[in-house]
Amino acid sequence: MIDPLNAVTPVAIGDVLVPSPGDVFVIAEAGVNHNGDVDLAHRLVDIAAASGADAVKFQTFSPEKLVSSAAATTPYQRDRGGSADQRSLLEALTLPQEAWVELRDHATEAGTTFLSTPFDLDSAEMLVGLGLPALKVSSGELTNLPYLREMSRLGVVLLVSTGMGTEDEVEAAVEACADAPGLVLFHCVSAYPAPVEECNLRVIPRLTELHGIPVGWSDHTPGLTTALGAVALGAPILEKHFTSDRTLPGPDHLASLEPDALADYVSATKQLAVALGDGVKVRMPSEEENAVLVRRSWHAARALAAGAVLDGADLSLLRPEGGISPAVDIRGRTLSRDVPAGAPVTDADLAG
């Protein structure tokens, strides 16, 4: 498995480096779960901050710059009561321009990083003007190489999702983002929810090895399983949809986490990141008091006099660890001093 701490150069998202040893950067994806309601958008900022997520992310778009008036909604959008056409759906999910400044300030005050996914260059430039440290690029734009080239010239880190993509398409996207000051890829399965059996999480170390940049997991699955697997496979950054209430109308609520589940998600993935460690096998501080008591060492099987040449009958391997380790064969060595029966045999007891 590729170790992202050694395989990639860290990318800064604000004051945080990705990857960071012992941590995973969790983006709580509000997306359009505000339903076009500014007050609900602010509530989502509070939920994200309370969960311990490192960032809260929205989606910024002008419907007329994103879809034609004839574009149909996706099956999952129609199944959840969406409009028959994407334009009408998106118009109902658009926030007013002034909301973005308010939400940025709110997120900053709440102690979390404010991010968004722009779907057009004007929205991207507006967000850069607000001082966002990074911009997300949705999976739908993976093959939109002209857009990626323009985005890469805006001077901020790009977080590019790769859902629906192939290795060749990802490679072309990485090349198109060459001018960006930093690039993070997200492995992603663009289904809502994504079938667990299609997650192919081993793509994460594969893309890390191919491109030498951080590769995270944009998680559209239920539960924690794939998130924990992704972190274990080296993903230093996660993205997860959340909502205030999964029963609300709208395309993404049903595939999102509610507040308590989001907090559990953040806590569990960050605990796992700590648990992974650095991969070097050493005795840990918490093991010290037990090791002394449960490891064996050489002990005198009977009273031994100085000058004795030790043989098997003179010695026993007993707890505790206070004597010479069983890994060292001391048979045939000469004692430099008396050793009482049952006492550990130490280095000081042996003649040079």
N, C-alpha and C positions, 0 to 999 in steps of 0.2 A: 504494500500500500504506500502511496506517495504521502509523505509528511509535508503538509502545506507550510509548516513553520520553516522548513528548510528548502522547499522547492520553489517558493515564490517570494517576490519582493512585496512587503506589506503596502497596502493602499490606505491612505488616510481618508476617513469619512468624518469630517470635522476634526475633533481632537482624538478620535479613536482610530487605531490601526487595525486593519483586517488583512491577515489574521493576527490575533493577539494571543499569546500563550495562556492557556487556562481559561479562555473565554470564547463565547460565540456571540456575534452581533445579531440581535433579533430585531427585524423590522415588523412592526404590527401594521398590517395593510388594511387601512380603512377603506381605500378604494372609493367606490361610489355608495357605500353603505350609509351615507348621510341622507340618501333619497332626495337630494336637492335642498335639504333643510339645514341652514347655517347653524342653528342651535344644536341640532343633532350632531353636526360635524364637530362642534366644540366638545360635546359630550364624549365623542369618540377619542378626542385628544386626551381627555381626562382618564378614560379607561386604559388607553395605551400607556400613559405615564404610570398609572397605579399598578399595572401589570409588571413593571420593571423592564419593559421593552426598551431597546436602545433608540428606536426611532418610530415615528408614526408617519405613515405614507398615504397620500391621497392620489387622485388622478385628475389631471387638468387638461381640458380640451374645449375646443369650439366645434360643436357637432357638424357645422357646415364644412369644416376643414378636415373632417375625419371620415365621414360616410356620405355616399350619394343618397338622394331622397328615395331611391328604389332599393336600397340595401335591406335585406330581410334580417330579422333577428336570428340568433343561433337557437337551436332546439332547446337548450337548457334555459335560455332567456324566455322563450315562449312558454315553456312548461311552468315557469314561476310567475306567470301573469304579466309578462312584459308585452309591450306593443308589438304589432306585427312588423313594424319596420324599425331599424336601428336609429334612424334620425329622431323619431319621436321619443324613443326610449331615452336616448342620450340628452335630449333637450330637457326632459324631466329630471335628469340627474346632474344638471349643470349648476355650479355655484356662481354667485355674482363675483365680479372681479375684485371687489373690495374685501371679500372674505379671505383671500389668500394671505394678505398682510395680517389680518386678525388671527388666523390660524397659526401662522408662523410665530407670531409673538406669544400666543397662548402656549404653544409647544415649548418654546424657549423658557418661559416662566415655569412651566410644569417640569422642566428638567429632562426633556427628551428632544431628540433631533427631528426637525421637520423635513420631510421629503415628499416628492410627488413624481408622478409619471406624466410627462407632457406628451401629447399626441400630435403636436404640430410645432413648428419652429417658433412661432410667435409666443406660444405658451411656454416653451423652453426658455426663451430669452427673458420673458417676464419673471420666471422662477429664478433664473440666474441673477436677475436684478434684485431679487429679495434676499440674496446671499445664501442660497441653498448650497451645501457642500458637495452634493452629488445629485444626479438626475437618473431616474429609472427609465429604462427603455423596455416596452412590453414585448412579449414574444411575437406579437403580430407584426412588429417592425423589424424582425431579425433579417429579413431579406430586402428591406428598404435601405439599400446601401447608400443612396444619395442622402437620405435623412441621417443615417449614422455618421456620414462624413461631416455634415453640417453640425450635428450635435457634438462631435469630437473637437470642434474648433471653438466651443463656447468656454473652454478653460476650466471645466469642472469634471470630477470623476464621473464615469458612466457605469451604471449597473444594468447589464444587458441580460434579459431572460432569453432562453433558447428553446422554449416550447415549440413543438411541431417541427423542429429543425433536425438537420443531418450534420455529420461532422464537417462536410464540405461547406455547408451554409454557415456553420459556426466559424470556420476558418476565414471565410470571406468577410464575415461581420467583424471579427477581430482585426483584420487588415484595414477595414473601413474606419475603425476607431483608433487608428494609429496616432492621431494628433491629440487624443485625450490625455490629460495629465495622469490618469489612472483608470484602470478598467477591471471590473469584476464581472464574471459570468455567473448566471444562475441556471443550473439544470432545472428543467420544468417539464411537467406533463400538463398540457393545456386542455384539461377536462375538469368538470366541476360537479361532483368531486372526481378526483383522479383515481382510477383503479389501482390498488396497491400492487397487483401483479404486473402492472405496466410501468412501475416507477423506475426500474433499471438504475438503481442508485450507484452502481459501479461506474456509471458515466462520470461521476464527480471526480474520483481520482484520475480517470482517463483524460478528461479535459484539462485537469491541473497539470498532468504530465505533458500533454500536447502543447499547451500554451504558456505554461509557467506563470499563470496569474491566479488569483483566488477564484474558486468556484463554489458557489453556495447552492442552496436548495430552495426554490420557490414552491412552497408546499400547499397543494390543493387536496390533500388526502384527509380523511377523518382521523382523529386520534393523534397519538404521539409516535407511533411505530416508525414511520419513515423519517421523521425529524431526528429521532435518536440514532437511527441507522445512518443518516446523512452526516451527523456530527462525528460519529464513530469512523466514518470513511474519510473524514478530513474536511467537511464543509465548515468554513469559519464564519458563515453568514447565512441566516435563514429569513424567509419572508412568509408570513402567515396571515390570511384574511381573518378579520374579527368584526363583530357587530355588537350592538347593545342588546339585540333581541333577534333570534333566528326566525321568529314567526313574522317579522315585518315583511311587507311586500317589497319586491326588488329582486334583481337577478342573482345577487351574490350572498344574500343573508343565509340561505340554507347551507351553504358550503363554508360558513364562517364559524369561528369560535365565539362563544359568549364570554363576558368578562372573567368569571372564575376560571373557565377553561383556558383562556389566554394566559392568565397568571400562572396556572399550572404548567402550561407549555413553556413559558419563559424560564420558570424555575427549573424544570426537569432538564431542559437542554443545556442550561448554563451549569447545572450540577454535573452533567455528563462531560461537558468540556473541561471542567476542573478534574474529573476523575481520570481522564485520558492520560494526563501527565506528559512526561517527555520521552517515554519509551526506554529509559535506561534503568536496568534492573539493579536496585540497591536496597539495602535494609532501610526501612522508613523509621522516622522518629517514634511513631506510635508502636512500633514493634520491639523497641529496645527492651522494655521491662519484661516482655514475654520471652524474648530470645534468650536472655540470661537463664531463665528458669526451665525452658523446654529443650534447649540444645544440650547435647551431651559433650563431655570432655573426658580425658584420661584421668582416672583415679587409682590410687594405690589399693590393690585387692587385699593387702596385708601390710604390716609395718615393714618399711624398707629402710635399709641402712645406707649411709653414704658409701659410695664406691661400688654399689651393686650394679650389675649389668642387667638391664630390664629384659624380661621375657614375657610371654603371654600370660603366664600364671601370676605374674606380679601385678597385672593391670586389669581394670574393668572400665568399660565405657558407660558412664552414668551422668545423669543430670546433677547439678547445673553446669553451665558453660564455663565455670571459673578456671578450668584447667586448659591444657593444650588441646586443640581441636582434633577430632578423630581423623580429619583429613591429613594430619601429619602423623606418620608412623614413627613412634619413639622406641619401638622394640630394638634392642641392641645398643641403646644409649646408656651412658653411665650417670648415676646420680652423683651430684656434688654435695648433697646433704641428706640427712634423714628425712623420710616422709612418713607421717603416721598413717595407720590403716584408715581407709576411707577418705583421706584427704586428696584434693585435686593435685595432679602433677603439673607444675608450671615450668615455664622456661627457666626460671631462676633455680629450679631444682636439678637441672641437667648440667653436667660438665660440658665446657666449651665444645 
